[in-house]
Amino acid sequence: MNNNNNETIFLDKPPFVWFISGLILYSVLCFSLETLPDLDEQFRRFLRYSEILIVAIFTIEYLTRIVLSKKRLRFVFSFYGLVDLLAILPFYLAFAVDLRTLRLVRLLRLVRILKLARYNIALRRFTAALYLAKEELIIFTVASFMLLYFAAVGIYHFEHVAQPEVFRSIFDSLWWSVATLTTVGYGDIYPITLGGRLFTFVVLMVGLGLIAVPTGIVASALSSVRQRQVESEN
């Protein structure tokens, strides 16, 4: 079940898989509960003890995988190895630095969600699909950034004179292009000229197609990965 064939089989047994998966979800729940206001001290203490227990188990799992892996360095610097490390790193960094001033480091605890990809077949299949379609997705991403820039230049050309305080520069117009191409449309910045509105209509139509492209790419890759698995099982 695990992609790393060098690790012992007991780490891939269903009981352990379900236990770790449940622990990951419980960790995410505790992370969310910590943000609730007016928590009493007893409950905060419970959350702290829960975090200690979770990190202890994740640490034991991480060290076990290193010790029992035939190619230890390869595992340490692999995707799952780095995920396992980042899942426990914020806890130990808290002893050296004040994480209240390093909120980004505390957010690394959410990396634990990625640990689910190791134990879930569907998530592993999705990861394989992303890897299979990586070139197409990279091309699409580059094309999307280019389109965002062109949309910003276009709306700046149409609206700068009419709304100099809103569309002050192409950089200000980039926010409009992001909101429009993603079809979010916050409404905080909008065109008032005829040319700007017609241009916005075109950008909106392109944005609808922009959303469909990666969906089709990933769906096709998922189908291909699934077909390969069926053929390998047969």
Sequence and secondary structure as in RCSB ss.txt:
>XXXX:A:sequence
MNNNNNETIFLDKPPFVWFISGLILYSVLCFSLETLPDLDEQFRRFLRYSEILIVAIFTIEYLTRIVLSKKRLRF
VFSFYGLVDLLAILPFYLAFAVDLRTLRLVRLLRLVRILKLARYNIALRRFTAALYLAKEELIIFTVASFMLLYF
AAVGIYHFEHVAQPEVFRSIFDSLWWSVATLTTVGYGDIYPITLGGRLFTFVVLMVGLGLIAVPTGIVASALSSV
RQRQVESEN
>XXXX:A:secstr
  S TTS GGGGSHHHHHHHHHHHHHHHHHHHHTTSTT  HHHHHHHHHHHHHHHHHHHHHHHHHHHH SSHHHH
HTSHHHHHHHHHHHHHHHTTTS GGG HHHHHGGGGGGGGHHHH HHHHHHHHHHHHTHHHHHHHHHHHHHHHHH
HHHHHHHHHTTT TTTS SHHHHHHHHHHHHTT   SSS   SHHHHHHHHHHHHHHHHHHHHHHHHHHHHHHHH
HHHHHHHH 
